Amino acid sequence: RGVCGHYRSVLQICSFVSPHTHILQKEDDTICYGFFFQSKSWQKLKTMVHWSPFVVSFKKRYPWVQLAGHAGNFQAGENGHLLKRYCECEQQCLQKLMQDNLCRYVPGYYGVVQKDGQDYNLMEDLLAEFDSPSIMDCKMGSRTYLEEELIKARERPRLRKDMYEKMVAVDPGAPTEEERAQQGVLKPRYMQWRETLSSTATLGFRIEGIKKADGTCNTNFKKTKHREQVMQALEDFVDGNTEILEIYLLQLKELRSALEQSHFFRTHEVVGSSLLFVHDTSGKARVWMIDFGKTVSLPDPQTLDHRSPWVEGNREDGYLWGLDNLIDIFSSMLPQTS
């Protein structure tokens, strides 16, 4: 079925957020940021579709319901669709992506619907064609916060006890003497420290979560930062199946080529977006880009190469640097031919 059309459906399997991964994600508010809601003019312009009540069969369990700490932001849909709580920024990105050469690598989009008085983006369930799939979410890029977040946090600096407690829970030696005395940390300091925990800082991506076909789920990757650790997690994800590895590797290389040619990609800061890996025992495997609630357009004529190191002000996100590393790791996991 073709994904590149006008207003096709989109899935966003929500990021693998469990109570154990709040250290990495709760402050990110990966669904959408408040400052994207300042303008409500879209309400006057959009055509609302009122979502009538329906009965959903749970014979096929939805992994995003089982794993999602933000499960309230999702509703099961019918006919292979999901509803994700409305985010204007994400809606705008999905609309643009439907007209970009990346359209075959992102879920399609059906527009805005309303259910029980709440607006949702109508998305395609990417798992619909898989039987008992194994799923992995990799958050891409060398940082998971927007530059605007640093600016806003500095404008209103305040010590955060909650972030201090999360820091200590992960690494008791992380706070400075001053922070320990104050029992608090500033948000910019916490945000930048947090990225050093995982492979976000070392490889330009991190594994958020893995759910296997047998139902086992692992979201404990917040300290997985070295190449060997990532490789072991990927090996476990595919159960040593080299055919699945080869399919994923081919798709990642095709995606990289498409990203390098994409007008959307070079004109947007892509932060907090993930690659969703899905395969099943039939040998079917796919990779999609998901989660665009923190993807923002650049002021004209600025563009990004997505590989240059981030220096505050240049808005580089390291997405392609991370993808390069991911491709290299997948390649090294395959038998080397002479």
Backbone hydrogen bonds, N-H to C=O, Kabsch-Sander energy under -0.5 kcal/mol:
donor,donor_aa,acceptor,acceptor_aa,energy
5,G,3,V,-1.4
8,R,5,G,-0.6
10,V,122,L,-0.6
14,C,12,Q,-0.5
17,V,15,S,-1.9
18,S,16,F,-0.6
21,T,18,S,-2.1
22,H,19,P,-0.7
24,L,21,T,-1.6
25,Q,21,T,-1.4
26,K,22,H,-1.3
27,E,22,H,-0.5
28,D,25,Q,-1.2
29,D,25,Q,-1.0
29,D,26,K,-0.8
33,Y,293,G,-0.6
36,F,33,Y,-1.8
37,F,34,G,-2.2
38,Q,35,F,-0.6
40,K,38,Q,-0.6
43,Q,40,K,-1.8
44,K,41,S,-1.2
45,L,41,S,-0.8
45,L,42,W,-0.6
46,K,42,W,-2.5
48,M,46,K,-0.6
49,V,112,V,-0.6
50,H,48,M,-0.6
51,W,49,V,-0.7
51,W,114,Q,-4.2
52,S,50,H,-0.7
56,V,54,F,-0.5
57,S,55,V,-0.5
61,R,59,K,-0.8
65,V,62,Y,-1.3
66,Q,62,Y,-1.5
67,L,63,P,-2.4
68,A,64,W,-1.2
69,G,17,V,-2.1
69,G,67,L,-0.5
71,A,68,A,-1.2
73,N,70,H,-2.6
74,F,71,A,-1.9
75,Q,83,L,-2.4
77,G,81,H,-1.6
82,L,123,M,-3.7
83,L,75,Q,-2.8
84,K,121,N,-2.3
85,R,73,N,-3.4
86,Y,119,D,-2.3
91,Q,87,C,-2.5
92,Q,88,E,-2.4
93,C,89,C,-2.0
94,L,90,E,-2.6
95,Q,91,Q,-2.3
96,K,92,Q,-2.0
97,L,93,C,-2.7
98,M,94,L,-1.6
99,Q,96,K,-1.5
100,D,97,L,-1.3
103,C,100,D,-2.0
105,Y,102,L,-2.5
106,V,102,L,-0.6
106,V,103,C,-0.7
110,Y,122,L,-1.9
113,V,120,Y,-2.6
114,Q,49,V,-2.9
115,K,118,Q,-2.5
118,Q,115,K,-1.9
120,Y,113,V,-2.7
121,N,84,K,-3.3
122,L,111,G,-2.9
122,L,120,Y,-0.5
123,M,82,L,-3.4
123,M,121,N,-0.6
124,E,108,G,-0.6
125,D,80,G,-3.0
126,L,124,E,-1.0
128,A,125,D,-1.8
130,F,127,L,-2.1
132,S,130,F,-0.6
134,S,279,H,-3.3
135,I,211,K,-3.1
136,M,277,F,-2.2
137,D,209,G,-2.3
138,C,136,M,-0.5
138,C,275,L,-2.5
139,K,137,D,-0.5
139,K,206,R,-2.4
140,M,138,C,-0.5
140,M,273,S,-2.6
141,G,204,G,-2.7
142,S,317,D,-2.8
143,R,317,D,-0.6
149,E,146,L,-0.7
150,L,146,L,-1.1
151,I,147,E,-2.0
152,K,148,E,-2.7
153,A,149,E,-2.3
154,R,150,L,-2.1
155,E,151,I,-1.8
156,R,152,K,-1.2
160,R,185,V,-3.0
161,K,159,L,-0.7
164,Y,160,R,-1.6
165,E,161,K,-2.4
166,K,162,D,-1.7
167,M,163,M,-2.3
168,V,164,Y,-2.5
169,A,165,E,-2.0
170,V,166,K,-1.5
171,D,167,M,-3.1
174,A,171,D,-2.3
180,R,176,T,-2.5
181,A,177,E,-2.2
182,Q,178,E,-2.2
183,Q,179,E,-1.4
184,G,179,E,-1.4
185,V,160,R,-1.4
187,K,158,R,-0.5
190,Y,186,L,-2.3
191,M,187,K,-3.1
192,Q,188,P,-2.1
193,W,189,R,-2.3
194,R,190,Y,-2.7
195,E,191,M,-1.1
196,T,192,Q,-0.6
196,T,193,W,-1.4
197,L,194,R,-1.3
199,S,224,T,-1.7
201,A,195,E,-1.0
201,A,198,S,-1.1
202,T,198,S,-0.7
203,L,199,S,-3.2
204,G,199,S,-1.2
204,G,200,T,-0.7
205,F,199,S,-1.1
206,R,139,K,-2.1
208,E,137,D,-3.3
208,E,206,R,-0.5
209,G,137,D,-1.2
210,I,218,N,-2.2
211,K,135,I,-2.9
212,K,216,T,-2.9
215,G,212,K,-1.9
218,N,210,I,-2.8
221,F,219,T,-1.6
224,T,221,F,-1.9
225,K,223,K,-1.0
230,V,226,H,-2.3
231,M,227,R,-2.7
232,Q,228,E,-1.9
233,A,229,Q,-1.9
234,L,230,V,-2.4
235,E,231,M,-2.4
236,D,232,Q,-2.0
237,F,233,A,-2.0
238,V,234,L,-2.0
239,D,235,E,-0.6
239,D,236,D,-0.5
240,G,235,E,-1.5
241,N,238,V,-2.0
242,T,240,G,-0.9
245,L,241,N,-1.9
246,E,242,T,-2.5
247,I,243,E,-1.9
248,Y,244,I,-2.6
249,L,245,L,-2.7
250,L,246,E,-2.3
251,Q,247,I,-2.3
252,L,248,Y,-2.6
253,K,249,L,-2.1
254,E,250,L,-2.2
255,L,251,Q,-2.6
256,R,252,L,-2.4
257,S,253,K,-2.0
258,A,254,E,-2.1
259,L,255,L,-2.9
260,E,256,R,-2.2
261,Q,257,S,-0.8
261,Q,258,A,-0.6
262,S,258,A,-0.7
262,S,259,L,-0.8
266,R,262,S,-1.7
267,T,263,H,-1.1
267,T,264,F,-0.7
268,H,265,F,-1.2
269,E,296,V,-3.1
270,V,268,H,-0.7
271,V,269,E,-0.9
271,V,294,K,-0.8
272,G,143,R,-0.5
274,S,290,I,-2.4
275,L,138,C,-2.7
276,L,274,S,-0.5
276,L,288,W,-3.2
277,F,136,M,-3.0
277,F,275,L,-0.6
278,V,286,R,-2.4
279,H,134,S,-1.9
280,D,284,K,-1.7
281,T,131,D,-0.6
283,G,280,D,-1.6
286,R,278,V,-2.5
288,W,276,L,-2.0
289,M,105,Y,-2.9
290,I,274,S,-2.8
295,T,292,F,-1.3
296,V,269,E,-1.9
296,V,294,K,-0.6
298,L,267,T,-2.5
302,Q,299,P,-2.4
304,L,266,R,-1.9
314,N,311,V,-3.1
320,L,306,H,-1.1
321,W,306,H,-1.7
322,G,318,G,-2.3
323,L,319,Y,-2.2
324,D,320,L,-2.9
325,N,321,W,-1.9
326,L,322,G,-2.5
327,I,323,L,-2.7
328,D,324,D,-2.2
329,I,325,N,-2.2
330,F,326,L,-2.5
331,S,327,I,-2.5
332,S,328,D,-2.1
333,M,329,I,-1.0
333,M,330,F,-0.7
334,L,330,F,-0.5
334,L,331,S,-1.2
337,T,335,P,-0.5
